[in-house]
Amino acid sequence: MKELDEIELIKSVGNKIRDTRILKGLSQATLSYDANIPKNQVGRIERGEISTSITTLYKICKALNIQMQELFIIQDIE
């Protein structure tokens, strides 16, 4: 298993958030409202443009109704 670098990890978590949000039928606006964070921040997190705080990840997970550890289940990268 290849170790992820910081950028790959940030993008992987963002992708997981976006995929989960879409799977649950939520818009970025709805997620931002439910998590009480700015909509543009949701987009930047999902695109892997920023590394966010644990507190923000917690709010997002709560709004998505998932456990935080689900964000860090990452497929092996060869």
N, C-alpha and C positions, 0 to 999 in steps of 0.2 A: 504494500500500500504506500503510495506516495503521500508525503506530508503536504498539506495545503499551505500556501503562503498566505499572508495577511489579506491581500486583495482578493484571492480566490475564496477565502473564508467569508469575507464581507459580502461578496457577490452571491455565494451559495446561500447564506442566510436570507439575503434579500429575495432571491428566487423562491425560496421556501415560503416566505411570507406572501409573495405575490401569488404563487400557485395555490396556497391554502385559501387566500382571500377570494380568488376566482372560483375555486371549487365550492366555496360556501355562498357564492352568488353575491358577494359584497363589492361595492364600488370603493375606490380610494377615499372618496368623500365620506362614505358611511363608516369605513374603518377609522378614518381620522376623527370623526365625531365620537364614535364609540370608545376610542382609545384616548380621547381628549388631547390629541396632538395635531399640529398643522398639516393640512392636506399635502402641501409641497414637501414636507418632511417624509411622509409615507412614500411618495414617489421617489425621493432621493435614496431612501433606505432600500426600496425594492430594486432600484437600478444599481445598487452597490456603490453609490457615489459617496456615501458617508458611513463612518463607523458610529453607531449610536450607543446610548447608555443602556445598562442593564435595566434601569427603571423604565425606559421607553420600550424595550423589548418585552418587559413584563406587561405593560399596558396593552401592547399589541396582542400578545398571547391571550390575555384576559378577554379582549374584544373578539378574538377569533375562536375563543373557547377551546384552546389547546394548551398543553403543558409546555413549558419553556424548552425542555429537553428535545421536543420534536423539531425545533428549529435547527438542532445540531446533529440530526441524523443525516449524515452525508454519505452518498455513494462513494465507494473507492474510486480513486482516480488513478489510472495506469500511467 
